[in-house]
Amino acid sequence: MPFLSNIGSTELVIIGVVLLVLFGGKKLSELARGIGESGRELKKAKKEILNAFNETEDEDQKESPPDGGKKVTKKKGGATNV
């Protein structure tokens, strides 16, 4: 979002004051608490999804051998697939 790069500290203070006037201190603190809880829930969900993805990836690696299932035997002339 390119328009957010132009917001400075003065603009943020003005936005904060406007929010404080519109919602009041109590509602604003409840809103901030709700946003914090939502952020924690999102982080928790992301962590669970990544763990599930890593577990399935580990299971896939255990099921298929790294050489594609072919046995490789070495002879004097070099390696041959069996």
PyMOL Python script that loads the backbone (N, CA, C, O; Angstrom):
from pymol import cmd

cmd.read_pdbstr("""\
ATOM      1  N   MET A   1       0.832  -1.170   0.000  1.00  0.00           N
ATOM      2  CA  MET A   1       0.000   0.000   0.000  1.00  0.00           C
ATOM      3  C   MET A   1       0.883   1.241   0.000  1.00  0.00           C
ATOM      4  O   MET A   1       1.420   1.627   1.038  1.00  0.00           O
ATOM      5  N   PRO A   2       1.025   1.844  -1.128  1.00  0.00           N
ATOM      6  CA  PRO A   2       1.937   2.986  -1.237  1.00  0.00           C
ATOM      7  C   PRO A   2       1.493   4.213  -0.452  1.00  0.00           C
ATOM      8  O   PRO A   2       2.335   5.016  -0.050  1.00  0.00           O
ATOM      9  N   PHE A   3       0.196   4.377  -0.225  1.00  0.00           N
ATOM     10  CA  PHE A   3      -0.254   5.565   0.486  1.00  0.00           C
ATOM     11  C   PHE A   3       0.128   5.537   1.963  1.00  0.00           C
ATOM     12  O   PHE A   3       0.167   6.590   2.600  1.00  0.00           O
ATOM     13  N   LEU A   4       0.407   4.376   2.518  1.00  0.00           N
ATOM     14  CA  LEU A   4       0.800   4.292   3.922  1.00  0.00           C
ATOM     15  C   LEU A   4       2.234   4.746   4.146  1.00  0.00           C
ATOM     16  O   LEU A   4       2.604   5.090   5.269  1.00  0.00           O
ATOM     17  N   SER A   5       3.040   4.753   3.105  1.00  0.00           N
ATOM     18  CA  SER A   5       4.428   5.169   3.263  1.00  0.00           C
ATOM     19  C   SER A   5       4.545   6.670   3.500  1.00  0.00           C
ATOM     20  O   SER A   5       5.588   7.142   3.953  1.00  0.00           O
ATOM     21  N   ASN A   6       3.489   7.429   3.200  1.00  0.00           N
ATOM     22  CA  ASN A   6       3.521   8.881   3.371  1.00  0.00           C
ATOM     23  C   ASN A   6       3.000   9.334   4.732  1.00  0.00           C
ATOM     24  O   ASN A   6       2.993  10.532   5.015  1.00  0.00           O
ATOM     25  N   ILE A   7       2.566   8.406   5.575  1.00  0.00           N
ATOM     26  CA  ILE A   7       2.021   8.776   6.883  1.00  0.00           C
ATOM     27  C   ILE A   7       3.178   8.949   7.869  1.00  0.00           C
ATOM     28  O   ILE A   7       4.002   8.053   8.049  1.00  0.00           O
ATOM     29  N   GLY A   8       3.218  10.114   8.496  1.00  0.00           N
ATOM     30  CA  GLY A   8       4.263  10.404   9.472  1.00  0.00           C
ATOM     31  C   GLY A   8       3.721  10.348  10.882  1.00  0.00           C
ATOM     32  O   GLY A   8       2.567   9.976  11.098  1.00  0.00           O
ATOM     33  N   SER A   9       4.554  10.718  11.847  1.00  0.00           N
ATOM     34  CA  SER A   9       4.154  10.649  13.255  1.00  0.00           C
ATOM     35  C   SER A   9       3.048  11.658  13.580  1.00  0.00           C
ATOM     36  O   SER A   9       2.184  11.383  14.413  1.00  0.00           O
ATOM     37  N   THR A  10       3.073  12.808  12.934  1.00  0.00           N
ATOM     38  CA  THR A  10       2.034  13.814  13.182  1.00  0.00           C
ATOM     39  C   THR A  10       0.664  13.292  12.761  1.00  0.00           C
ATOM     40  O   THR A  10      -0.318  13.460  13.484  1.00  0.00           O
ATOM     41  N   GLU A  11       0.601  12.668  11.608  1.00  0.00           N
ATOM     42  CA  GLU A  11      -0.661  12.125  11.132  1.00  0.00           C
ATOM     43  C   GLU A  11      -1.169  11.021  12.046  1.00  0.00           C
ATOM     44  O   GLU A  11      -2.368  10.932  12.309  1.00  0.00           O
ATOM     45  N   LEU A  12      -0.259  10.179  12.533  1.00  0.00           N
ATOM     46  CA  LEU A  12      -0.659   9.103  13.451  1.00  0.00           C
ATOM     47  C   LEU A  12      -1.226   9.658  14.751  1.00  0.00           C
ATOM     48  O   LEU A  12      -2.199   9.121  15.280  1.00  0.00           O
ATOM     49  N   VAL A  13      -0.632  10.725  15.268  1.00  0.00           N
ATOM     50  CA  VAL A  13      -1.135  11.355  16.491  1.00  0.00           C
ATOM     51  C   VAL A  13      -2.530  11.928  16.253  1.00  0.00           C
ATOM     52  O   VAL A  13      -3.413  11.781  17.098  1.00  0.00           O
ATOM     53  N   ILE A  14      -2.731  12.577  15.111  1.00  0.00           N
ATOM     54  CA  ILE A  14      -4.048  13.132  14.785  1.00  0.00           C
ATOM     55  C   ILE A  14      -5.092  12.022  14.674  1.00  0.00           C
ATOM     56  O   ILE A  14      -6.203  12.162  15.184  1.00  0.00           O
ATOM     57  N   ILE A  15      -4.743  10.933  14.018  1.00  0.00           N
ATOM     58  CA  ILE A  15      -5.664   9.797  13.899  1.00  0.00           C
ATOM     59  C   ILE A  15      -5.995   9.247  15.279  1.00  0.00           C
ATOM     60  O   ILE A  15      -7.149   8.921  15.555  1.00  0.00           O
ATOM     61  N   GLY A  16      -4.996   9.140  16.146  1.00  0.00           N
ATOM     62  CA  GLY A  16      -5.228   8.651  17.511  1.00  0.00           C
ATOM     63  C   GLY A  16      -6.162   9.545  18.295  1.00  0.00           C
ATOM     64  O   GLY A  16      -7.038   9.052  19.006  1.00  0.00           O
ATOM     65  N   VAL A  17      -5.993  10.847  18.180  1.00  0.00           N
ATOM     66  CA  VAL A  17      -6.857  11.793  18.894  1.00  0.00           C
ATOM     67  C   VAL A  17      -8.293  11.694  18.372  1.00  0.00           C
ATOM     68  O   VAL A  17      -9.243  11.702  19.155  1.00  0.00           O
ATOM     69  N   VAL A  18      -8.448  11.602  17.056  1.00  0.00           N
ATOM     70  CA  VAL A  18      -9.789  11.476  16.470  1.00  0.00           C
ATOM     71  C   VAL A  18     -10.456  10.187  16.963  1.00  0.00           C
ATOM     72  O   VAL A  18     -11.634  10.205  17.321  1.00  0.00           O
ATOM     73  N   LEU A  19      -9.734   9.092  16.984  1.00  0.00           N
ATOM     74  CA  LEU A  19     -10.295   7.834  17.487  1.00  0.00           C
ATOM     75  C   LEU A  19     -10.684   7.957  18.960  1.00  0.00           C
ATOM     76  O   LEU A  19     -11.725   7.447  19.375  1.00  0.00           O
ATOM     77  N   LEU A  20      -9.860   8.623  19.735  1.00  0.00           N
ATOM     78  CA  LEU A  20     -10.142   8.803  21.159  1.00  0.00           C
ATOM     79  C   LEU A  20     -11.410   9.626  21.354  1.00  0.00           C
ATOM     80  O   LEU A  20     -12.222   9.316  22.226  1.00  0.00           O
ATOM     81  N   VAL A  21     -11.584  10.662  20.556  1.00  0.00           N
ATOM     82  CA  VAL A  21     -12.773  11.503  20.659  1.00  0.00           C
ATOM     83  C   VAL A  21     -14.021  10.722  20.222  1.00  0.00           C
ATOM     84  O   VAL A  21     -15.069  10.808  20.862  1.00  0.00           O
ATOM     85  N   LEU A  22     -13.897   9.963  19.131  1.00  0.00           N
ATOM     86  CA  LEU A  22     -15.059   9.238  18.607  1.00  0.00           C
ATOM     87  C   LEU A  22     -15.489   8.088  19.513  1.00  0.00           C
ATOM     88  O   LEU A  22     -16.680   7.924  19.778  1.00  0.00           O
ATOM     89  N   PHE A  23     -14.551   7.303  19.982  1.00  0.00           N
ATOM     90  CA  PHE A  23     -14.884   6.088  20.718  1.00  0.00           C
ATOM     91  C   PHE A  23     -14.769   6.230  22.231  1.00  0.00           C
ATOM     92  O   PHE A  23     -15.428   5.491  22.962  1.00  0.00           O
ATOM     93  N   GLY A  24     -13.970   7.135  22.710  1.00  0.00           N
ATOM     94  CA  GLY A  24     -13.747   7.256  24.140  1.00  0.00           C
ATOM     95  C   GLY A  24     -12.640   6.322  24.584  1.00  0.00           C
ATOM     96  O   GLY A  24     -12.278   5.388  23.869  1.00  0.00           O
ATOM     97  N   GLY A  25     -12.107   6.578  25.762  1.00  0.00           N
ATOM     98  CA  GLY A  25     -10.974   5.800  26.276  1.00  0.00           C
ATOM     99  C   GLY A  25     -11.304   4.350  26.542  1.00  0.00           C
ATOM    100  O   GLY A  25     -10.499   3.470  26.239  1.00  0.00           O
ATOM    101  N   LYS A  26     -12.481   4.079  27.106  1.00  0.00           N
ATOM    102  CA  LYS A  26     -12.840   2.709  27.455  1.00  0.00           C
ATOM    103  C   LYS A  26     -13.038   1.846  26.213  1.00  0.00           C
ATOM    104  O   LYS A  26     -12.527   0.729  26.140  1.00  0.00           O
ATOM    105  N   LYS A  27     -13.775   2.362  25.247  1.00  0.00           N
ATOM    106  CA  LYS A  27     -14.018   1.596  24.021  1.00  0.00           C
ATOM    107  C   LYS A  27     -12.731   1.399  23.230  1.00  0.00           C
ATOM    108  O   LYS A  27     -12.520   0.351  22.619  1.00  0.00           O
ATOM    109  N   LEU A  28     -11.886   2.401  23.246  1.00  0.00           N
ATOM    110  CA  LEU A  28     -10.632   2.305  22.514  1.00  0.00           C
ATOM    111  C   LEU A  28      -9.724   1.232  23.115  1.00  0.00           C
ATOM    112  O   LEU A  28      -9.058   0.500  22.383  1.00  0.00           O
ATOM    113  N   SER A  29      -9.695   1.139  24.449  1.00  0.00           N
ATOM    114  CA  SER A  29      -8.873   0.104  25.078  1.00  0.00           C
ATOM    115  C   SER A  29      -9.442  -1.283  24.806  1.00  0.00           C
ATOM    116  O   SER A  29      -8.687  -2.239  24.628  1.00  0.00           O
ATOM    117  N   GLU A  30     -10.770  -1.400  24.774  1.00  0.00           N
ATOM    118  CA  GLU A  30     -11.389  -2.685  24.432  1.00  0.00           C
ATOM    119  C   GLU A  30     -11.074  -3.072  22.989  1.00  0.00           C
ATOM    120  O   GLU A  30     -10.817  -4.238  22.690  1.00  0.00           O
ATOM    121  N   LEU A  31     -11.095  -2.087  22.105  1.00  0.00           N
ATOM    122  CA  LEU A  31     -10.768  -2.330  20.703  1.00  0.00           C
ATOM    123  C   LEU A  31      -9.322  -2.795  20.565  1.00  0.00           C
ATOM    124  O   LEU A  31      -9.039  -3.742  19.832  1.00  0.00           O
ATOM    125  N   ALA A  32      -8.413  -2.134  21.264  1.00  0.00           N
ATOM    126  CA  ALA A  32      -6.996  -2.516  21.213  1.00  0.00           C
ATOM    127  C   ALA A  32      -6.798  -3.921  21.775  1.00  0.00           C
ATOM    128  O   ALA A  32      -6.012  -4.700  21.237  1.00  0.00           O
ATOM    129  N   ARG A  33      -7.505  -4.245  22.849  1.00  0.00           N
ATOM    130  CA  ARG A  33      -7.406  -5.584  23.435  1.00  0.00           C
ATOM    131  C   ARG A  33      -7.901  -6.636  22.439  1.00  0.00           C
ATOM    132  O   ARG A  33      -7.286  -7.690  22.279  1.00  0.00           O
ATOM    133  N   GLY A  34      -9.015  -6.338  21.775  1.00  0.00           N
ATOM    134  CA  GLY A  34      -9.557  -7.261  20.776  1.00  0.00           C
ATOM    135  C   GLY A  34      -8.611  -7.471  19.611  1.00  0.00           C
ATOM    136  O   GLY A  34      -8.462  -8.587  19.115  1.00  0.00           O
ATOM    137  N   ILE A  35      -7.968  -6.390  19.175  1.00  0.00           N
ATOM    138  CA  ILE A  35      -7.004  -6.506  18.080  1.00  0.00           C
ATOM    139  C   ILE A  35      -5.808  -7.358  18.509  1.00  0.00           C
ATOM    140  O   ILE A  35      -5.308  -8.170  17.730  1.00  0.00           O
ATOM    141  N   GLY A  36      -5.354  -7.170  19.745  1.00  0.00           N
ATOM    142  CA  GLY A  36      -4.239  -7.980  20.250  1.00  0.00           C
ATOM    143  C   GLY A  36      -4.586  -9.453  20.329  1.00  0.00           C
ATOM    144  O   GLY A  36      -3.774 -10.307  19.971  1.00  0.00           O
ATOM    145  N   GLU A  37      -5.803  -9.758  20.801  1.00  0.00           N
ATOM    146  CA  GLU A  37      -6.232 -11.157  20.880  1.00  0.00           C
ATOM    147  C   GLU A  37      -6.351 -11.770  19.487  1.00  0.00           C
ATOM    148  O   GLU A  37      -5.992 -12.929  19.280  1.00  0.00           O
ATOM    149  N   SER A  38      -6.852 -10.994  18.543  1.00  0.00           N
ATOM    150  CA  SER A  38      -6.962 -11.481  17.166  1.00  0.00           C
ATOM    151  C   SER A  38      -5.581 -11.788  16.592  1.00  0.00           C
ATOM    152  O   SER A  38      -5.398 -12.793  15.905  1.00  0.00           O
ATOM    153  N   GLY A  39      -4.618 -10.927  16.875  1.00  0.00           N
ATOM    154  CA  GLY A  39      -3.260 -11.151  16.404  1.00  0.00           C
ATOM    155  C   GLY A  39      -2.664 -12.425  16.978  1.00  0.00           C
ATOM    156  O   GLY A  39      -1.995 -13.181  16.273  1.00  0.00           O
ATOM    157  N   ARG A  40      -2.912 -12.657  18.267  1.00  0.00           N
ATOM    158  CA  ARG A  40      -2.416 -13.896  18.889  1.00  0.00           C
ATOM    159  C   ARG A  40      -3.066 -15.125  18.266  1.00  0.00           C
ATOM    160  O   ARG A  40      -2.394 -16.127  18.021  1.00  0.00           O
ATOM    161  N   GLU A  41      -4.366 -15.053  18.010  1.00  0.00           N
ATOM    162  CA  GLU A  41      -5.069 -16.179  17.393  1.00  0.00           C
ATOM    163  C   GLU A  41      -4.533 -16.449  15.991  1.00  0.00           C
ATOM    164  O   GLU A  41      -4.374 -17.605  15.600  1.00  0.00           O
ATOM    165  N   LEU A  42      -4.254 -15.395  15.236  1.00  0.00           N
ATOM    166  CA  LEU A  42      -3.703 -15.580  13.898  1.00  0.00           C
ATOM    167  C   LEU A  42      -2.324 -16.231  13.947  1.00  0.00           C
ATOM    168  O   LEU A  42      -2.025 -17.115  13.144  1.00  0.00           O
ATOM    169  N   LYS A  43      -1.486 -15.796  14.886  1.00  0.00           N
ATOM    170  CA  LYS A  43      -0.162 -16.401  15.025  1.00  0.00           C
ATOM    171  C   LYS A  43      -0.277 -17.874  15.410  1.00  0.00           C
ATOM    172  O   LYS A  43       0.471 -18.714  14.908  1.00  0.00           O
ATOM    173  N   LYS A  44      -1.224 -18.182  16.309  1.00  0.00           N
ATOM    174  CA  LYS A  44      -1.425 -19.562  16.739  1.00  0.00           C
ATOM    175  C   LYS A  44      -1.893 -20.429  15.569  1.00  0.00           C
ATOM    176  O   LYS A  44      -1.410 -21.546  15.390  1.00  0.00           O
ATOM    177  N   ALA A  45      -2.834 -19.912  14.772  1.00  0.00           N
ATOM    178  CA  ALA A  45      -3.333 -20.661  13.620  1.00  0.00           C
ATOM    179  C   ALA A  45      -2.227 -20.875  12.591  1.00  0.00           C
ATOM    180  O   ALA A  45      -2.118 -21.953  12.007  1.00  0.00           O
ATOM    181  N   LYS A  46      -1.408 -19.849  12.370  1.00  0.00           N
ATOM    182  CA  LYS A  46      -0.302 -19.965  11.421  1.00  0.00           C
ATOM    183  C   LYS A  46       0.684 -21.039  11.871  1.00  0.00           C
ATOM    184  O   LYS A  46       1.163 -21.837  11.066  1.00  0.00           O
ATOM    185  N   LYS A  47       0.979 -21.045  13.171  1.00  0.00           N
ATOM    186  CA  LYS A  47       1.919 -22.033  13.711  1.00  0.00           C
ATOM    187  C   LYS A  47       1.366 -23.443  13.557  1.00  0.00           C
ATOM    188  O   LYS A  47       2.107 -24.362  13.209  1.00  0.00           O
ATOM    189  N   GLU A  48       0.055 -23.627  13.815  1.00  0.00           N
ATOM    190  CA  GLU A  48      -0.561 -24.940  13.679  1.00  0.00           C
ATOM    191  C   GLU A  48      -0.539 -25.416  12.229  1.00  0.00           C
ATOM    192  O   GLU A  48      -0.282 -26.589  11.959  1.00  0.00           O
ATOM    193  N   ILE A  49      -0.809 -24.500  11.299  1.00  0.00           N
ATOM    194  CA  ILE A  49      -0.799 -24.866   9.878  1.00  0.00           C
ATOM    195  C   ILE A  49       0.604 -25.254   9.444  1.00  0.00           C
ATOM    196  O   ILE A  49       0.781 -26.241   8.730  1.00  0.00           O
ATOM    197  N   LEU A  50       1.604 -24.489   9.867  1.00  0.00           N
ATOM    198  CA  LEU A  50       2.983 -24.819   9.503  1.00  0.00           C
ATOM    199  C   LEU A  50       3.411 -26.154  10.098  1.00  0.00           C
ATOM    200  O   LEU A  50       4.099 -26.933   9.439  1.00  0.00           O
ATOM    201  N   ASN A  51       3.008 -26.428  11.348  1.00  0.00           N
ATOM    202  CA  ASN A  51       3.336 -27.718  11.960  1.00  0.00           C
ATOM    203  C   ASN A  51       2.683 -28.864  11.210  1.00  0.00           C
ATOM    204  O   ASN A  51       3.318 -29.895  10.985  1.00  0.00           O
ATOM    205  N   ALA A  52       1.418 -28.702  10.817  1.00  0.00           N
ATOM    206  CA  ALA A  52       0.728 -29.750  10.070  1.00  0.00           C
ATOM    207  C   ALA A  52       1.394 -29.958   8.722  1.00  0.00           C
ATOM    208  O   ALA A  52       1.556 -31.098   8.286  1.00  0.00           O
ATOM    209  N   PHE A  53       1.783 -28.881   8.054  1.00  0.00           N
ATOM    210  CA  PHE A  53       2.446 -28.990   6.766  1.00  0.00           C
ATOM    211  C   PHE A  53       3.789 -29.711   6.910  1.00  0.00           C
ATOM    212  O   PHE A  53       4.123 -30.571   6.096  1.00  0.00           O
ATOM    213  N   ASN A  54       4.553 -29.360   7.941  1.00  0.00           N
ATOM    214  CA  ASN A  54       5.853 -30.008   8.161  1.00  0.00           C
ATOM    215  C   ASN A  54       5.695 -31.480   8.496  1.00  0.00           C
ATOM    216  O   ASN A  54       6.517 -32.296   8.080  1.00  0.00           O
ATOM    217  N   GLU A  55       4.645 -31.840   9.246  1.00  0.00           N
ATOM    218  CA  GLU A  55       4.415 -33.245   9.577  1.00  0.00           C
ATOM    219  C   GLU A  55       4.095 -34.049   8.330  1.00  0.00           C
ATOM    220  O   GLU A  55       4.616 -35.151   8.160  1.00  0.00           O
ATOM    221  N   THR A  56       3.249 -33.523   7.456  1.00  0.00           N
ATOM    222  CA  THR A  56       2.922 -34.261   6.233  1.00  0.00           C
ATOM    223  C   THR A  56       4.132 -34.342   5.308  1.00  0.00           C
ATOM    224  O   THR A  56       4.311 -35.337   4.605  1.00  0.00           O
ATOM    225  N   GLU A  57       4.956 -33.308   5.306  1.00  0.00           N
ATOM    226  CA  GLU A  57       6.164 -33.329   4.498  1.00  0.00           C
ATOM    227  C   GLU A  57       7.131 -34.398   5.016  1.00  0.00           C
ATOM    228  O   GLU A  57       7.754 -35.107   4.226  1.00  0.00           O
ATOM    229  N   ASP A  58       7.255 -34.512   6.342  1.00  0.00           N
ATOM    230  CA  ASP A  58       8.116 -35.530   6.935  1.00  0.00           C
ATOM    231  C   ASP A  58       7.601 -36.927   6.613  1.00  0.00           C
ATOM    232  O   ASP A  58       8.392 -37.826   6.326  1.00  0.00           O
ATOM    233  N   GLU A  59       6.276 -37.120   6.658  1.00  0.00           N
ATOM    234  CA  GLU A  59       5.701 -38.424   6.335  1.00  0.00           C
ATOM    235  C   GLU A  59       5.955 -38.786   4.877  1.00  0.00           C
ATOM    236  O   GLU A  59       6.243 -39.941   4.565  1.00  0.00           O
ATOM    237  N   ASP A  60       5.852 -37.808   3.986  1.00  0.00           N
ATOM    238  CA  ASP A  60       6.097 -38.064   2.569  1.00  0.00           C
ATOM    239  C   ASP A  60       7.544 -38.476   2.334  1.00  0.00           C
ATOM    240  O   ASP A  60       7.814 -39.344   1.503  1.00  0.00           O
ATOM    241  N   GLN A  61       8.473 -37.865   3.055  1.00  0.00           N
ATOM    242  CA  GLN A  61       9.880 -38.206   2.885  1.00  0.00           C
ATOM    243  C   GLN A  61      10.171 -39.594   3.421  1.00  0.00           C
ATOM    244  O   GLN A  61      11.034 -40.285   2.880  1.00  0.00           O
ATOM    245  N   LYS A  62       9.479 -40.023   4.467  1.00  0.00           N
ATOM    246  CA  LYS A  62       9.679 -41.356   5.018  1.00  0.00           C
ATOM    247  C   LYS A  62       9.151 -42.426   4.069  1.00  0.00           C
ATOM    248  O   LYS A  62       9.731 -43.507   3.970  1.00  0.00           O
ATOM    249  N   GLU A  63       8.046 -42.131   3.363  1.00  0.00           N
ATOM    250  CA  GLU A  63       7.428 -43.112   2.489  1.00  0.00           C
ATOM    251  C   GLU A  63       8.207 -43.328   1.204  1.00  0.00           C
ATOM    252  O   GLU A  63       8.273 -44.464   0.734  1.00  0.00           O
ATOM    253  N   SER A  64       8.798 -42.304   0.615  1.00  0.00           N
ATOM    254  CA  SER A  64       9.512 -42.458  -0.648  1.00  0.00           C
ATOM    255  C   SER A  64      11.007 -42.303  -0.416  1.00  0.00           C
ATOM    256  O   SER A  64      11.448 -41.305   0.154  1.00  0.00           O
ATOM    257  N   PRO A  65      11.784 -43.277  -0.851  1.00  0.00           N
ATOM    258  CA  PRO A  65      13.236 -43.181  -0.695  1.00  0.00           C
ATOM    259  C   PRO A  65      13.798 -42.058  -1.568  1.00  0.00           C
ATOM    260  O   PRO A  65      13.214 -41.715  -2.596  1.00  0.00           O
ATOM    261  N   PRO A  66      14.923 -41.494  -1.160  1.00  0.00           N
ATOM    262  CA  PRO A  66      15.486 -40.355  -1.881  1.00  0.00           C
ATOM    263  C   PRO A  66      15.947 -40.685  -3.298  1.00  0.00           C
ATOM    264  O   PRO A  66      16.026 -39.787  -4.136  1.00  0.00           O
ATOM    265  N   ASP A  67      16.256 -41.965  -3.589  1.00  0.00           N
ATOM    266  CA  ASP A  67      16.741 -42.321  -4.926  1.00  0.00           C
ATOM    267  C   ASP A  67      15.613 -42.765  -5.852  1.00  0.00           C
ATOM    268  O   ASP A  67      15.880 -43.340  -6.907  1.00  0.00           O
ATOM    269  N   GLY A  68      14.375 -42.514  -5.484  1.00  0.00           N
ATOM    270  CA  GLY A  68      13.252 -42.860  -6.336  1.00  0.00           C
ATOM    271  C   GLY A  68      12.881 -44.323  -6.263  1.00  0.00           C
ATOM    272  O   GLY A  68      12.125 -44.795  -7.112  1.00  0.00           O
ATOM    273  N   GLY A  69      13.373 -45.051  -5.302  1.00  0.00           N
ATOM    274  CA  GLY A  69      13.015 -46.455  -5.126  1.00  0.00           C
ATOM    275  C   GLY A  69      13.904 -47.425  -5.873  1.00  0.00           C
ATOM    276  O   GLY A  69      13.678 -48.634  -5.805  1.00  0.00           O
ATOM    277  N   LYS A  70      14.899 -46.943  -6.578  1.00  0.00           N
ATOM    278  CA  LYS A  70      15.795 -47.821  -7.324  1.00  0.00           C
ATOM    279  C   LYS A  70      16.982 -48.191  -6.453  1.00  0.00           C
ATOM    280  O   LYS A  70      17.534 -47.365  -5.726  1.00  0.00           O
ATOM    281  N   LYS A  71      17.348 -49.438  -6.549  1.00  0.00           N
ATOM    282  CA  LYS A  71      18.545 -49.872  -5.837  1.00  0.00           C
ATOM    283  C   LYS A  71      19.749 -49.581  -6.707  1.00  0.00           C
ATOM    284  O   LYS A  71      19.724 -49.820  -7.915  1.00  0.00           O
ATOM    285  N   VAL A  72      20.782 -49.077  -6.109  1.00  0.00           N
ATOM    286  CA  VAL A  72      22.002 -48.768  -6.841  1.00  0.00           C
ATOM    287  C   VAL A  72      23.095 -49.679  -6.315  1.00  0.00           C
ATOM    288  O   VAL A  72      23.377 -49.713  -5.117  1.00  0.00           O
ATOM    289  N   THR A  73      23.702 -50.413  -7.227  1.00  0.00           N
ATOM    290  CA  THR A  73      24.820 -51.285  -6.836  1.00  0.00           C
ATOM    291  C   THR A  73      26.053 -50.817  -7.590  1.00  0.00           C
ATOM    292  O   THR A  73      25.981 -50.368  -8.734  1.00  0.00           O
ATOM    293  N   LYS A  74      27.162 -50.935  -6.923  1.00  0.00           N
ATOM    294  CA  LYS A  74      28.416 -50.499  -7.535  1.00  0.00           C
ATOM    295  C   LYS A  74      29.156 -51.708  -8.079  1.00  0.00           C
ATOM    296  O   LYS A  74      29.265 -52.745  -7.426  1.00  0.00           O
ATOM    297  N   LYS A  75      29.652 -51.545  -9.271  1.00  0.00           N
ATOM    298  CA  LYS A  75      30.503 -52.560  -9.885  1.00  0.00           C
ATOM    299  C   LYS A  75      31.815 -51.875 -10.276  1.00  0.00           C
ATOM    300  O   LYS A  75      31.972 -50.667 -10.102  1.00  0.00           O
ATOM    301  N   LYS A  76      32.718 -52.633 -10.786  1.00  0.00           N
ATOM    302  CA  LYS A  76      33.999 -52.061 -11.171  1.00  0.00           C
ATOM    303  C   LYS A  76      33.840 -50.968 -12.234  1.00  0.00           C
ATOM    304  O   LYS A  76      34.583 -49.987 -12.215  1.00  0.00           O
ATOM    305  N   GLY A  77      32.915 -51.116 -13.130  1.00  0.00           N
ATOM    306  CA  GLY A  77      32.733 -50.150 -14.207  1.00  0.00           C
ATOM    307  C   GLY A  77      31.977 -48.906 -13.788  1.00  0.00           C
ATOM    308  O   GLY A  77      31.952 -47.928 -14.535  1.00  0.00           O
ATOM    309  N   GLY A  78      31.356 -48.912 -12.606  1.00  0.00           N
ATOM    310  CA  GLY A  78      30.588 -47.771 -12.159  1.00  0.00           C
ATOM    311  C   GLY A  78      29.253 -48.237 -11.572  1.00  0.00           C
ATOM    312  O   GLY A  78      29.027 -49.437 -11.423  1.00  0.00           O
ATOM    313  N   ALA A  79      28.408 -47.331 -11.253  1.00  0.00           N
ATOM    314  CA  ALA A  79      27.122 -47.645 -10.638  1.00  0.00           C
ATOM    315  C   ALA A  79      26.127 -48.049 -11.700  1.00  0.00           C
ATOM    316  O   ALA A  79      26.098 -47.473 -12.788  1.00  0.00           O
ATOM    317  N   THR A  80      25.299 -49.051 -11.381  1.00  0.00           N
ATOM    318  CA  THR A  80      24.236 -49.467 -12.294  1.00  0.00           C
ATOM    319  C   THR A  80      22.953 -49.546 -11.503  1.00  0.00           C
ATOM    320  O   THR A  80      22.961 -49.887 -10.320  1.00  0.00           O
ATOM    321  N   ASN A  81      21.847 -49.230 -12.157  1.00  0.00           N
ATOM    322  CA  ASN A  81      20.529 -49.332 -11.535  1.00  0.00           C
ATOM    323  C   ASN A  81      19.991 -50.735 -11.676  1.00  0.00           C
ATOM    324  O   ASN A  81      20.145 -51.368 -12.721  1.00  0.00           O
ATOM    325  N   VAL A  82      19.355 -51.224 -10.618  1.00  0.00           N
ATOM    326  CA  VAL A  82      18.792 -52.566 -10.652  1.00  0.00           C
ATOM    327  C   VAL A  82      17.286 -52.461 -10.579  1.00  0.00           C
ATOM    328  O   VAL A  82      16.594 -53.479 -10.593  1.00  0.00           O
TER     329      VAL A  82
END
""", "prot")
cmd.dss("prot")
cmd.show_as("cartoon", "prot")
cmd.util.cbc("prot")
cmd.orient("prot")
